[in-house]
Amino acid sequence: MNEAIARPDFYIVSSRKLILLSVLSAGLYMLAWFYQHWHAYRRVTGKPVWPVIRAAFAVFFAYSLFSKIRGGAQARGVAMGWSPLAMTVLFILVGIGPVYAAFFVSTTLCTAIAPIWVGIQTWILLCIQKTVNAAGGDPLGASNSGMTWVNGVWMTLGVSWMTIEFTVALALMPDTLQGWLTPTL
């Protein structure tokens, strides 16, 4: 069997693993997710893409990746319930939301609602990943469902970071709320 046909076009990962890593790494797994998909694309197609750059600047390359995933899924007859353009727009808006909130509203509020942002971005990647897994012949992502020690390190760092962030946010929250609740005359 031809090796290019035997391998999936994109990165296979189980839903459970994607959710755990995305949420518990404080969203950092998303960089690895983009990297892995671009790396698999380069391996299968031989095209000279730079996965590290495309992952680091995912906001600029998300539409391209999502479109390529859609094309691969359609070629294999896999039905999808999402649009590459809609998912890209949502991914970008959710990505810039915390930046806007931090600069123009409150960094404390931004930190407090960070899990919502990460949750929405994780949902976006999960929708796309289910299509990738189905197109790759592994709908449950069973071939990449186990956790490694590296996964554990990323999750530990993420949980530690979130604990520090939320502790600081809660310590500052009364002052922030005081300003919002005090009427100005």
N, C-alpha and C positions, 0 to 999 in steps of 0.2 A: 504494500500500500504506500502511496506517495505520502511523505512526511508532512507536507503542507496541508494535505487533505485530512490526515489523521489528527492534527492538532486543531483546537478551536481557534477562530480568528482573534478572539479577545480573551481577556482574563476571566477565568471562572472562579467564583467564590460563593459560598453559601450565604443565604439571607441572614441567618443567625450570626455568622462571623462578621459580615459587613456591618450589621447594626451594632454589635458589641464593640467592634474596633472603632467605628465612627463616633459613637457616643462616649465611650470610655477613654478615648484618646483626645477628647475635647475637639474633635473635628480634624485632627492632623492626619488621620487615616485617609482622608479624602485626597491628599497629595499622593500617597502611595497608590491609591486606587487609580488615579489618572495616570501615574507613571506606569503601573502594571499594564493598563490597557494599551498605552502607546508603545510600550516595549513589545507586547504581543503582536501588535499591528506591524511594527517594523520587522519582527522575526518572520511573520507569515508573508508579508508583501515584498520585503527587501527594500522598501522605500527608505530614503535617508532622513528619517525624522529623528529628532533628539528628544527622547522621552522625558529627561530631566527638565529641559526648558519648557516643554509642553505641559508638564505637571505643575511647575512653579508658576506658570502664567496660564493656568487652567481657564481663567475667565475669558481669555482670547481664543482658546482652542477647544472649548467645550462644544460649540456647535459643530465643528468639524468632526470631533470624536463621536458625538451623538448621531450625526448623519451617517458616518461610516458604520456604526453599530446597526443603525436602521437598515442600511443597504445590505449588510451581511445577513440580517435576520430575514429580510424580505426575500433574498436569494434562496434561503433555505425554507421558505414557506411558513415562517413563524409570525403569528399575528401579534401586533403590538397595540397597546392602548394609549400611546403617548406620541407627541410630536417633538422632533428634535428642536425646532424653533421655540415652542412653548416651554420645553424643559430648560433650554438655554436661558431664555429670558427670566424664568423663575429662579434658576440657579444664580444668575447674576444679581437680580434684585435682592434675593435673600443674602447673598454674599456682601453686598454693599450696605445693606440695612444696618448691621451693627456699627459700621464705620460712620454712617450718617448719625446714628443714635449717639455714639460716643462724642462726636464733635459738636452736634447741635442740640442735644437733649441733655444727657447725663451719662458719664462713664459708669456710674453706679447702676443706673437703670439698665444700661447695655449689658453689664455683667450679670445682672439679675435675670434677664431674659435670654441670655446666651444659649441655654439648653433648647429653647424654642427654635432659634436659628439653626442650630446643629441638627435638631430633629427634622426640620423641613428639608435641609440639604441631604440628610441621610435618606429620607423618603424619596427624593428625586433620584439619587443614585440607586436605591433599591428597585425602583420601577425599571430603570435601564438595565440593571444587573439581571433581573429576572428574564429579560429578553435575551441578554447575552448567554445566560445559562441554557435557556431553551434552544437557542440557535447552535450552541456548542454541544448539544446532545447530553447535557447534564442538568436537567431542569432544577434539581435541588441543590446543585453546587457541591455534591457529595465529595468530589475529588479534591476540594479545597475547603473542607469544613472544620478541620482540626486546628487547634491553637498551638502556636510555637512559643518558645521562650521569648523570642523577639516581640511577638504580639503582646505577651505579658508585660514586657518592659514598657512598650508604648502605652498600654492601658494604665499601668502604674503611674507613669509620668503624667498622663492626662488627668487621672483622678487626683493626683497630688496638686497639679496646677489648678484644677477646678476648686479644690478645697481651699487653697490659698486665696483664689479670686473671690469666692463666695464669702469667705471669712472677712476679707477686706471690705467687700460690698456691704455686708451686713453691718459692719462697724461704722461705715459711712452713711448707711441708709437713713438713720434718724435725722441727721443734719440735712440731707437732701429732701426728705419728706417734710421736714419742718418748714423749709423754704416754700414748698408747694402748698402747704396747708395754711400758712400764715397769710391772711388777707392783706393786700397793700391798699393803703388809703390815699 
